[in-house]
Amino acid sequence: AARGAGYEVVREYGGHGIGQAILKKGDFAAGVEWYERALVIQRELGDKPGEARTLHSIGSAHWERGLMDQAAPCFAQALAMARETGNDLLQADCLRRTAYIAHILGAYQDSMGSSLEALDVFRRRGRRDDEAECLHLVAVNAVFLLSLAAGIVCPDGSAADPVAPPRVLVLYSQRRELPINQQWERGIREGIEASLGTPVAIDSEYLDFHRLEKGEERQALLDLVLAKYQPIKPDVVIPVHDGIAGLFVRQNPFPDAAVVFCSILEKTREQIPLSPKMTGVLYRFDARRTVQCARRLFPSTRTAIVISGSGEADLFLLEAIRADLAPEKEIQCEYWTGIPIDSLCDRVSQLPPGHVIVFNSYMRDRGGEIATVPRDVLERIASASSVPVFALYDTLLGAGIVGGCFVPVEEQGRLAGEMAARILRGESPEDIPFSGVGMNRFMFDWTQLRRWGIREEDLPAGSVVLFRQPTVWEEYRAYVTAGVTAVVLQSLLIIGLLVNRRKRRLAERALADQLQFEPVLSDVSSRFVGITSGAVAAEIECALACIVEHLGLDRGALFRLSE
């Protein structure tokens, strides 16, 4: 029996660990299934601490995918068992997550109570970061409760103030940490704020679609976003890139709002049933121009290898790149799709001359393994590659690529923001045409140009070169100029002082000689006072002797000059 119980414990903890591992790989359904298997065994064994942990893990899995209606009961059960078993930290985390869910649903009083209870536990246990997060949630709930009391917002969360600032909702299909999302966000905010000139509320939602490739999971997450913004309807919605824009193909989730698409392909726009409330910014890949530029810079180039992941977003973009490269006849194009990163690095390190690499995007490999960030993958490829690497987005500059004809991500975001501002000022979206396909430009990394021996004169006209390392003179010109000026001024001052000292010494010497000669002259003059004519010759000899001695001469003589 003991042996059987031990086996069950192994099964229990093994199931929980397998569930964690599978969830990290992005397979939500399989991960939750393993958690539930562990939960059954824990209940059979009466392991309430383990059951509480597993319920919390299941709730967290639903939480990360935005399935709050399924996460809430799991956290509630985990909270009850954590109270029963005395696990205060687990209890506090369940309270915190329950508070977030209550806030999203508009139950601000319940959210306040749960967050205060969690705050007390975290404070007692010295968890400063968690304490700060709970304090922030308490403050947010307090603002909403005070707003309700003052009549600034209605109980359902809708604005009661008729002069409330306009709202813009920005939807991203990937997670916030991606550098490309950060550049889009920066551009959109700058475009809106600089063009509008009045306060505007900008909300951003990151739906992380690369982890949710099943349609029903994406729809569930979108439904949560729709529920979240139902009380405060946005005036303008900005779906960023093709992944999120694809949700508008079947129907517009925000029929009452104006829609400004940001950075979508022409083929995506053609699939969307456009309405008079829609406009946006288009982009196109210039893979062919990039390959032709690579051949001009490296005349021996015969093959271009396009590297891509095998995730849904990767393959969608790869299809557009294939279409752009299809007319290319002078360079053979190969496509490496979804190769595991370690194997990929080995292969690119063995490429012979005559090849170049064009990097697309890499969110997943062919085994379903999720990459961290495409830029990190590119850095590994570029550092291992024996041939030059090019890319198609300007956000990838600085990751080891030579350059390319890039889609200017931040500028596209800024253009979309300016369109949104025009709509908020009263302009109709149908009067704002789709634009943006002509924004691409050649950009290059100066350090990689040096690495591969490329002269800037050989680059296409109008190319932008970034990360230029200045020469010693360019970098330290101000310091060198100031130093040389100081040395010259100091030298002039020293020379002036030396000249002045020499003049002073000469004057002092002349004065000293004069002062020394005056007693001699006085003595000589006194000798001729009251003497007889017969003694004059002798006195003259004595006077000459004194003068000769004073002047340090060998002899002295008097001459009479006749007229």
C-alpha positions in Angstrom: 0.0 0.0 0.0 2.8 2.4 0.9 4.5 1.6 -2.3 1.2 2.3 -4.2 0.8 5.6 -2.4 4.4 6.5 -3.3 3.7 5.7 -7.0 0.6 8.0 -6.9 2.7 10.8 -5.4 5.2 10.4 -8.3 2.4 10.4 -10.8 0.9 13.5 -9.2 4.0 15.6 -9.2 5.1 14.3 -12.6 1.7 15.3 -14.1 2.0 18.8 -12.6 5.6 19.2 -14.0 4.7 17.8 -17.4 1.8 20.3 -17.5 4.2 23.2 -16.8 6.6 22.0 -19.5 3.9 21.6 -22.1 2.4 25.0 -21.3 5.8 26.6 -21.8 5.9 25.1 -25.3 2.6 26.8 -26.0 0.3 23.8 -26.1 -2.4 25.1 -23.8 -4.9 22.3 -24.1 -2.4 19.5 -23.4 -0.9 21.4 -20.5 -4.2 21.9 -18.7 -5.1 18.3 -19.3 -1.9 17.2 -17.4 -2.8 19.6 -14.6 -6.2 18.0 -14.3 -4.8 14.5 -14.2 -2.6 15.6 -11.3 -5.6 17.2 -9.7 -7.6 13.9 -9.7 -4.7 12.1 -8.0 -4.3 14.8 -5.4 -8.0 14.6 -4.5 -7.8 10.8 -4.2 -4.8 11.2 -1.9 -6.4 14.0 0.1 -3.4 16.3 -0.7 -5.1 19.6 -0.2 -1.9 21.7 -0.4 -1.0 20.1 -3.8 -4.6 20.5 -4.9 -4.5 24.2 -4.1 -1.3 24.6 -6.1 -2.6 22.8 -9.1 -5.9 24.8 -9.1 -3.8 27.9 -9.0 -1.7 26.7 -11.9 -4.8 25.9 -14.0 -6.3 29.3 -13.2 -3.0 31.0 -14.2 -3.0 29.1 -17.5 -6.5 30.5 -18.3 -5.4 33.9 -17.0 -2.5 34.1 -19.4 -4.8 33.5 -22.3 -7.4 36.0 -21.1 -10.0 33.4 -20.2 -11.1 35.2 -17.0 -14.4 33.4 -16.8 -12.6 30.1 -16.5 -9.7 31.4 -14.4 -12.0 33.0 -11.7 -13.5 29.7 -10.3 -10.1 28.1 -10.2 -8.6 30.9 -8.1 -11.7 30.9 -5.8 -11.2 27.2 -5.1 -7.4 27.6 -4.7 -8.0 30.5 -2.3 -10.3 28.4 -0.1 -7.8 25.6 0.1 -4.9 28.0 0.7 -6.8 29.5 3.7 -7.5 26.0 5.0 -3.9 24.8 4.7 -2.3 28.1 5.9 -0.4 28.8 2.7 -0.5 32.6 3.0 1.6 33.4 -0.1 -0.6 31.3 -2.4 -3.6 32.8 -0.7 -2.3 36.3 -1.4 -1.6 35.6 -5.1 -5.1 34.2 -5.5 -6.5 37.3 -3.9 -4.5 39.6 -6.2 -5.6 37.8 -9.3 -9.2 37.7 -8.1 -9.0 41.5 -7.5 -7.8 42.0 -11.1 -10.7 40.0 -12.5 -13.2 41.9 -10.3 -11.8 45.2 -11.5 -12.1 44.1 -15.2 -15.7 43.2 -14.5 -16.4 46.5 -12.9 -16.8 45.2 -9.3 -14.4 47.8 -7.9 -15.5 47.4 -4.3 -14.8 43.6 -4.4 -11.5 44.3 -6.1 -10.6 46.8 -3.4 -11.3 44.3 -0.6 -9.3 41.5 -2.2 -6.3 43.7 -3.1 -6.2 45.1 0.4 -6.2 41.6 1.9 -3.4 40.5 -0.5 -1.5 43.7 0.3 -1.5 42.8 4.0 0.0 39.4 3.4 2.7 40.6 1.0 3.6 43.4 3.4 4.0 40.9 6.3 6.2 38.6 4.2 8.4 41.4 2.9 7.5 40.9 -0.7 8.1 44.5 -1.9 7.4 44.1 -5.6 4.1 42.3 -4.9 3.3 44.9 -2.3 3.8 47.7 -4.8 1.6 46.0 -7.4 -1.2 45.6 -4.9 -0.8 49.3 -3.8 -1.2 50.2 -7.5 -4.4 48.2 -7.8 -5.7 49.7 -4.6 -5.1 53.2 -6.0 -6.8 52.4 -9.3 -9.9 51.0 -7.5 -9.9 54.1 -5.3 -10.0 56.3 -8.3 -12.9 54.4 -9.8 -14.8 54.4 -6.6 -14.3 58.1 -6.0 -15.3 58.7 -9.6 -18.5 56.8 -9.1 -19.2 58.8 -5.9 -18.6 62.1 -7.7 -20.6 61.1 -10.8 -17.6 61.3 -13.1 -18.4 57.8 -14.3 -21.5 55.8 -14.3 -21.8 52.5 -12.3 -21.3 50.5 -15.5 -18.0 52.4 -16.1 -19.2 54.6 -18.9 -18.2 58.2 -19.0 -20.7 60.6 -17.5 -18.7 63.7 -18.4 -19.7 64.9 -21.9 -16.3 66.5 -22.4 -14.3 63.4 -21.6 -11.2 63.0 -23.8 -11.5 60.9 -27.0 -10.3 57.3 -26.7 -8.0 55.4 -29.0 -7.6 51.6 -28.7 -4.4 50.1 -30.3 -4.5 46.3 -30.8 -1.3 44.3 -31.3 -1.2 40.7 -32.3 2.1 39.9 -30.5 3.5 40.5 -27.0 4.6 43.9 -25.8 8.3 42.9 -25.4 8.9 42.7 -29.2 11.0 45.7 -30.3 8.8 46.1 -33.4 5.7 46.6 -31.2 7.6 49.2 -29.1 8.5 51.2 -32.3 4.9 51.0 -33.6 3.6 52.2 -30.2 6.1 55.1 -30.0 5.2 56.2 -33.6 1.5 56.0 -33.0 1.6 58.0 -29.8 3.8 60.6 -31.3 1.6 60.9 -34.4 -1.6 61.3 -32.3 -0.2 63.6 -29.6 1.7 65.9 -32.0 -1.2 66.2 -34.5 -4.1 66.5 -32.1 -2.8 68.9 -29.5 -5.5 68.0 -27.0 -5.7 65.3 -24.3 -6.5 61.8 -25.6 -6.7 58.5 -23.9 -4.7 55.8 -25.6 -5.1 52.2 -24.6 -3.0 49.4 -25.9 -3.8 45.6 -25.9 -1.2 42.9 -26.8 -3.0 39.7 -27.7 0.1 37.5 -28.0 -1.3 35.5 -31.0 1.9 33.6 -31.6 1.1 31.5 -28.6 -2.6 31.1 -29.6 -2.8 29.7 -33.1 -6.2 28.1 -32.6 -9.1 30.3 -33.8 -11.3 29.6 -30.8 -8.6 30.6 -28.4 -8.0 33.9 -30.3 -11.7 34.6 -30.4 -12.0 34.0 -26.6 -9.2 36.5 -26.0 -10.8 39.0 -28.4 -14.1 38.6 -26.6 -12.4 39.5 -23.4 -11.0 42.7 -24.9 -14.5 43.5 -26.3 -16.0 43.0 -22.9 -13.3 45.1 -21.3 -14.0 48.1 -23.6 -17.7 47.7 -23.8 -18.4 50.3 -21.0 -15.8 52.8 -22.5 -16.2 52.5 -26.3 -13.2 53.7 -28.2 -13.6 56.4 -30.8 -10.8 55.1 -33.0 -9.4 51.5 -33.2 -5.9 51.0 -34.6 -5.3 47.3 -35.5 -1.5 46.9 -35.9 -0.2 44.5 -38.6 -1.8 41.7 -40.5 -2.3 39.2 -37.6 -4.8 41.4 -35.8 -6.2 42.9 -39.0 -7.3 39.4 -40.0 -9.9 39.5 -37.3 -11.7 42.1 -39.3 -12.1 39.9 -42.4 -15.2 38.1 -41.0 -16.7 41.0 -39.2 -15.8 44.3 -37.6 -15.5 43.8 -33.9 -15.9 47.5 -33.3 -18.7 48.6 -35.7 -19.2 51.9 -33.9 -15.6 53.1 -34.0 -13.5 54.4 -36.8 -10.7 51.9 -37.8 -7.2 52.9 -38.9 -5.2 49.9 -39.9 -1.5 50.2 -39.3 1.1 48.3 -41.4 -1.0 45.8 -43.3 -0.3 44.2 -46.7 -2.3 45.0 -49.8 -3.7 41.5 -49.9 -4.9 41.8 -46.3 -6.8 45.0 -47.2 -8.4 43.2 -50.2 -9.7 40.5 -47.9 -11.4 43.0 -45.5 -14.9 44.1 -46.2 -14.1 47.8 -46.0 -16.6 50.4 -44.7 -16.6 54.2 -44.9 -15.2 54.2 -41.4 -12.0 52.5 -42.4 -8.6 53.7 -43.6 -5.0 52.8 -42.9 -1.3 52.5 -43.6 -0.1 49.8 -46.1 3.3 48.3 -46.4 5.1 46.1 -48.9 8.2 44.0 -48.7 11.1 45.0 -51.0 12.8 41.6 -50.8 13.7 41.8 -54.5 15.3 45.2 -54.3 17.2 44.0 -51.2 18.5 40.9 -53.1 19.5 43.0 -56.1 21.3 45.5 -53.8 23.1 42.5 -52.2 24.3 41.4 -55.6 25.6 44.9 -56.4 27.5 45.1 -53.2 28.7 41.5 -53.5 29.1 40.8 -57.2 29.8 37.1 -56.7 26.4 36.5 -55.2 24.5 33.7 -56.9 22.1 32.5 -54.2 19.9 34.2 -51.7 18.7 32.1 -48.8 15.5 33.3 -47.1 15.4 32.2 -43.5 12.0 32.1 -41.8 10.2 30.5 -38.8 7.3 28.2 -39.4 4.7 29.9 -37.2 1.5 31.2 -38.7 2.8 34.8 -38.8 6.1 33.7 -40.2 4.5 31.8 -43.0 2.1 34.6 -43.8 5.0 37.0 -44.2 7.0 34.5 -46.1 4.2 34.1 -48.7 4.5 37.9 -49.5 8.3 37.6 -49.7 8.0 34.7 -52.2 5.6 36.7 -54.3 8.0 39.6 -54.4 11.0 37.4 -55.3 9.2 35.4 -57.9 10.2 37.6 -60.9 13.9 37.5 -59.9 15.9 35.6 -62.5 19.5 36.5 -61.9 19.7 35.1 -58.3 18.5 31.7 -57.2 16.3 31.9 -54.1 16.2 29.1 -51.5 13.8 29.0 -48.5 14.9 27.6 -45.1 11.7 27.4 -43.0 11.4 26.4 -39.4 14.9 24.8 -39.0 15.7 24.6 -35.3 18.0 27.5 -34.3 21.0 25.4 -33.3 21.0 23.5 -36.6 20.4 26.8 -38.4 23.5 28.3 -36.9 25.6 25.3 -37.9 24.4 25.5 -41.5 24.9 29.2 -42.0 28.4 28.9 -40.6 29.3 26.6 -43.4 27.9 28.6 -46.4 30.5 29.2 -49.1 31.0 32.6 -50.8 28.4 33.5 -53.4 25.5 33.3 -50.9 23.6 36.0 -48.9 21.0 35.5 -46.3 17.7 37.4 -46.1 16.0 37.1 -42.7 12.2 37.2 -42.5 10.7 36.4 -39.1 11.1 33.6 -36.6 8.4 33.0 -34.0 8.4 29.1 -34.1 10.5 26.3 -35.5 9.0 23.4 -37.3 8.8 21.4 -34.0 6.5 24.1 -32.5 9.2 25.5 -30.2 8.5 29.1 -29.6 11.4 31.5 -30.1 12.0 34.2 -27.6 12.3 37.3 -29.9 13.0 37.2 -33.6 15.8 39.8 -33.1 17.5 37.4 -30.7 17.3 34.6 -33.3 18.7 37.0 -35.9 21.7 38.0 -33.7 22.6 34.3 -33.3 22.4 33.7 -37.1 24.4 36.8 -38.0 27.1 36.1 -35.5 27.4 32.5 -36.8 27.0 33.3 -40.5 30.0 33.1 -42.9 28.1 35.3 -45.4 26.4 38.7 -45.2 22.9 38.8 -43.7 20.1 41.2 -44.9 16.6 41.8 -43.5 13.4 43.7 -44.4 12.4 45.6 -41.2 14.4 48.6 -39.9 13.9 47.3 -36.3 16.4 44.6 -37.1 19.3 47.0 -37.7 22.0 46.6 -35.2 21.4 42.9 -34.8 24.3 42.0 -37.2 22.7 42.6 -40.6 24.3 44.6 -43.3 21.1 46.4 -44.2 18.3 46.2 -46.8 15.3 48.1 -48.2 13.3 48.4 -45.1 9.7 49.0 -44.0 10.1 52.0 -41.6 8.1 50.7 -38.7 8.1 53.8 -36.4 7.2 56.1 -39.4 4.3 53.8 -40.3 3.1 54.0 -36.8 3.4 57.8 -36.8 1.4 58.0 -40.1 -1.4 55.9 -38.6 -1.4 58.1 -35.5 -1.7 61.2 -37.7 -4.7 59.6 -39.5 -6.3 58.8 -36.2 -5.8 62.4 -35.1 -7.4 63.7 -38.3 -10.5 61.5 -37.6 -10.7 62.7 -34.0 -10.7 66.3 -35.3 -13.8 65.5 -37.3 -12.5 64.4 -40.7 -14.2 61.4 -42.3 -12.1 58.2 -42.7 -13.4 57.7 -46.2 -11.7 61.0 -47.1 -8.3 59.7 -45.9 -7.0 57.3 -48.5 -4.9 54.2 -47.7 -1.2 55.1 -48.1 2.3 54.1 -47.0 3.6 51.6 -49.6 6.1 54.1 -50.9 7.8 54.7 -47.5 10.5 51.9 -47.9 14.1 53.1 -48.0 17.6 51.6 -48.0 19.3 51.6 -44.6 22.7 50.1 -43.6 24.7 49.4 -40.5 28.1 51.2 -40.7 29.8 48.6 -38.6 28.8 45.8 -40.9 29.8 47.9 -44.0 33.3 48.0 -42.4 33.2 44.3 -41.6 32.5 43.3 -45.2 34.6 46.0 -46.8 31.8 47.9 -48.5 32.3 51.5 -49.5 29.6 54.0 -48.8 29.9 55.2 -52.4 28.7 51.8 -53.6 25.4 52.1 -51.7 22.1 53.0 -53.5 21.4 56.7 -53.8 19.7 58.1 -50.7 20.8 55.3 -48.4 20.8 56.0 -44.7 23.8 54.7 -42.7 23.3 54.2 -39.0 25.7 53.4 -36.1 28.5 55.3 -37.7 31.5 55.4 -35.4 33.1 58.8 -35.6 36.9 59.3 -36.1 39.0 60.5 -33.3 38.8 64.0 -34.7 35.0 63.8 -35.1 34.5 62.4 -31.7 36.9 64.6 -29.8 37.1 67.7 -32.0 35.8 70.0 -29.3 38.2 68.7 -26.7 41.1 68.8 -29.1 40.2 72.3 -30.2 39.9 73.5 -26.6 43.1 71.8 -25.6 45.1 73.3 -28.6 43.6 76.7 -27.9 44.6 76.5 -24.3 48.1 75.4 -25.1 48.5 78.3 -27.7 47.2 80.9 -25.3 49.4 79.5 -22.5 52.4 79.5 -24.8 51.7 83.2 -25.9 51.4 84.1 -22.2 54.7 82.4 -21.3 56.5 84.1 -24.2 55.1 87.5 -23.2 56.2 86.9 -19.6 59.7 85.8 -20.7 60.1 89.0 -22.9 58.8 91.1 -20.1 61.3 89.5 -17.7 64.2 90.1 -20.0 63.3 93.7 -20.5 63.0 94.2 -16.7 66.3 92.6 -16.1 68.0 94.8 -18.7 66.4 97.9 -17.1 67.5 96.7 -13.6 71.0 96.1 -14.9 71.2 99.5 -16.5 69.9 101.1 -13.3 72.4 99.2 -11.2 75.3 100.2 -13.5 74.2 103.8 -13.3 73.9 103.7 -9.5 77.4 102.1 -9.2 79.0 104.6 -11.6 77.6 107.7 -9.8 79.8 107.3 -6.7 82.8 106.9 -8.9 81.9 110.0 -10.9 81.3 111.9 -7.7 84.7 110.8 -6.3 86.5 111.8 -9.5 84.8 115.2 -9.6 85.7 115.9 -6.0 89.4 115.3 -6.7 89.5 118.3 -9.0 88.0 120.7 -6.5 90.6 123.1 -5.0 93.7 121.5 -6.6 96.7 123.3 -8.1 97.5 123.2 -11.7 100.5 121.1 -11.1 98.4 118.3 -9.5 95.9 118.1 -12.3 97.9 115.5 -14.3 98.3 113.2 -11.3 94.6 113.5 -10.4 93.7 112.7 -14.0 95.8 109.5 -13.8 94.1 108.6 -10.6 90.6 109.3 -12.0 91.4 107.2 -15.1 92.5 104.4 -12.8 89.3 104.5 -10.9 87.2 104.5 -14.0 89.2 101.7 -15.6 88.8 99.6 -12.4 85.1 100.3 -12.2 84.5 99.5 -15.9 86.7 96.4 -15.8 88.9 97.7 -18.7 92.5 96.9 -19.4 93.6 100.6 -19.9 92.1 104.0 -20.1 92.9 107.2 -22.0 91.6 110.7 -22.5 91.3 112.3 -25.9 90.7 115.8 -26.7 88.5 116.4 -29.7 89.3 119.6 -31.5 86.6 121.6 -33.3 
